[in-house]
Amino acid sequence: MKYSESWKIFDKIWKEYEFKKRKPGYLIDSFFEKLRVKELDDFFGGKETIVNVGSGSGRWSLPFLRLGYKVTNFDMSHYALLVSKKRCRNLKANYVRGDAFAIPFKNNSFDIVMSFGLIEHFKDVTKPIDEMVRILKPHGLFFADIITKRISVQRLQSWINYCLYLFYVVIHLNLQKIRKSIWFLQKDYFENSLSTKEYLTAMEKAGLSKINITGIRAFPIVMLPFFIERFYLPVFRLFGNFFVNFDRSNTKFSKFWGAIWELRGIKQ
């Protein structure tokens, strides 16, 4: 799969997307999401307008709409925008379709540009980052998270969920799904394996200052049934400060082990 065609895979995913309140791993995933939104709200504090580039299902737009930010969902996929409209239907948001290589907004349009799981799908990240910074107002905030091809807790998570899914389809004698289970280990879409240095260089060229790249989320999100998660979620809450400290530690270990690389900067 060529990197330029990854959006077509996601277009198909969003076309077939179904909302499920309690997917396997839902409670732990929600736990980490709440920690993250709180920390990002502190980072975004004092700003007003956000554009979510590669907004997908609108999952990350929704909490910021609820917090009172003015959010624009921007995505290449028509179906993704339909899904995000459904998710955010009770809140006022803007929806724009377009290409991250040529974002159809004027210079200096937004206080905050954010993206979740987008930039890793490009071999050359210079142009999309440059476009995202272009539409930022002076002193505006740039934020992106990326999941790249590397050894990390994310790789461990993929193997665990692959084994759990395989176990599930076998005990239910649904052998037709066994071939589909390889998706956990080998996705249909492109993910780059660029280094933090290469991302740093692209951000500096785009005109960002006070750049920070760190690794976050130290624990795998395992696809376990809801009734099992209910029992160990209280334990996760006890260690909430540990997870927050890991995310903000900015160490070599966090960059190695963290599931996600988080990129931040301020437009000069």
SVG drawing of the C-alpha trace seen along z (x, -y; Angstrom):
<svg xmlns="http://www.w3.org/2000/svg" viewBox="-28 -36 45 60">
<polyline fill="none" stroke="black" stroke-width="0.4" points="0.0,0.0 1.5,-3.3 1.5,-6.0 -0.6,-8.4 -3.4,-5.8 -3.8,-5.3 -6.7,-7.7 -8.7,-5.3 -8.4,-2.6 -9.7,-5.0 -12.5,-6.1 -13.7,-2.5 -13.3,-2.2 -15.4,-5.3 -18.0,-4.2 -18.6,-1.0 -18.1,-2.6 -20.6,-1.7 -20.9,-3.5 -20.5,-1.1 -20.5,-2.4 -18.8,0.6 -16.1,2.0 -13.5,4.3 -11.0,2.1 -13.5,-0.8 -13.1,-1.6 -9.3,-1.7 -9.2,-3.6 -11.7,-6.2 -9.5,-6.4 -6.5,-7.4 -8.6,-9.8 -9.8,-11.7 -6.3,-12.1 -5.1,-13.4 -8.0,-15.8 -7.4,-17.4 -3.7,-17.8 -4.3,-19.2 -6.9,-21.6 -4.2,-23.0 -1.9,-23.4 -4.6,-25.0 -5.8,-27.3 -6.6,-30.8 -7.1,-29.9 -10.4,-29.6 -10.4,-28.2 -9.2,-24.7 -8.9,-22.9 -8.6,-19.1 -6.7,-18.1 -7.5,-14.5 -10.4,-14.5 -11.6,-11.0 -14.6,-10.0 -14.5,-13.3 -13.5,-11.4 -11.0,-14.0 -13.1,-17.0 -16.0,-16.1 -14.4,-16.7 -13.0,-20.1 -16.4,-21.1 -17.9,-20.2 -15.2,-22.4 -16.3,-25.4 -13.7,-25.5 -14.8,-26.4 -13.7,-23.3 -13.4,-22.7 -13.3,-19.1 -11.1,-18.7 -10.7,-15.4 -10.0,-14.0 -12.8,-11.4 -16.4,-12.4 -17.5,-9.5 -15.3,-10.5 -17.0,-13.9 -20.4,-12.2 -19.3,-10.1 -18.0,-13.1 -21.2,-15.0 -23.1,-12.2 -20.8,-12.0 -20.9,-15.8 -24.5,-16.3 -25.6,-18.0 -22.8,-20.6 -21.9,-23.3 -18.8,-22.5 -17.6,-23.2 -16.9,-20.5 -14.5,-20.9 -13.2,-18.3 -9.8,-18.6 -6.2,-17.5 -3.6,-18.0 -1.1,-18.8 -3.2,-21.9 -5.4,-22.9 -8.1,-25.3 -7.8,-27.9 -6.1,-31.3 -2.9,-32.0 -3.1,-32.7 -6.7,-31.4 -6.7,-29.3 -5.4,-29.5 -4.7,-25.8 -4.0,-23.1 -4.2,-19.5 -4.1,-16.1 -4.4,-12.6 -3.0,-9.6 -2.5,-11.5 1.1,-12.6 2.6,-9.1 0.8,-8.1 3.1,-10.3 6.6,-9.4 7.5,-13.1 6.0,-15.0 7.4,-18.4 4.5,-19.6 1.6,-18.6 3.4,-20.1 4.2,-23.2 0.5,-23.6 -0.7,-23.1 1.7,-25.8 0.7,-28.1 -2.9,-28.3 -1.9,-28.9 -2.1,-32.5 1.2,-33.9 1.9,-32.4 -0.7,-29.7 -0.3,-26.1 0.7,-23.1 -0.1,-19.7 0.1,-16.2 0.3,-12.7 1.7,-10.0 2.0,-6.2 5.0,-5.1 6.5,-1.8 8.8,-1.0 9.3,1.2 7.1,-0.2 4.2,0.7 2.0,0.2 3.7,3.2 3.1,5.2 -0.5,4.1 -0.9,5.4 0.4,8.8 -1.7,9.1 -4.9,8.1 -4.0,10.4 -3.8,13.4 -7.0,12.4 -8.9,12.0 -7.6,15.3 -8.7,17.0 -12.1,15.4 -12.8,16.6 -11.5,20.1 -13.7,20.7 -16.7,19.3 -15.7,21.5 -15.8,18.5 -12.8,19.7 -13.5,17.3 -12.2,14.4 -8.9,16.0 -7.3,14.5 -8.7,11.1 -6.9,11.3 -3.6,10.6 -4.8,7.0 -3.6,6.4 0.0,7.1 0.0,5.8 -2.3,2.9 -3.6,2.1 -2.4,-1.4 1.0,-3.0 2.9,-4.1 6.3,-5.7 9.3,-4.9 10.8,-8.4 12.9,-9.4 12.1,-12.1 15.0,-14.1 13.3,-14.1 10.0,-15.3 12.0,-18.0 13.6,-19.2 10.3,-19.4 8.7,-21.4 11.7,-23.8 11.5,-24.4 7.8,-25.2 8.5,-28.0 7.7,-26.4 9.6,-27.3 9.5,-25.8 9.3,-22.4 8.8,-19.3 8.6,-15.6 7.9,-13.1 6.5,-9.6 3.2,-9.0 1.0,-6.1 3.0,-3.5 0.3,-0.8 -1.2,1.3 -5.0,0.9 -6.0,4.5 -9.3,5.6 -11.0,7.2 -14.7,7.5 -16.5,4.8 -17.3,7.0 -13.6,7.8 -12.4,4.2 -14.8,3.1 -12.7,5.0 -9.3,3.6 -10.3,0.1 -10.1,-1.1 -6.5,0.1 -5.7,-2.1 -7.2,-5.1 -4.9,-4.5 -1.9,-4.9 -3.3,-7.9 -0.4,-10.1 2.2,-7.6 0.7,-7.6 0.6,-11.4 4.2,-11.6 5.3,-9.2 3.7,-11.2 5.4,-14.4 8.8,-12.8 10.3,-13.5 13.0,-10.9 14.7,-8.6 12.8,-5.7 9.4,-7.4 10.3,-8.0 11.2,-4.4 8.4,-2.8 5.5,-5.2 2.8,-4.1 2.5,-7.5 4.9,-10.3 3.4,-13.7 4.6,-16.7 4.1,-20.3 5.3,-23.7 4.4,-27.4 4.3,-29.4 6.9,-32.1"/>
</svg>
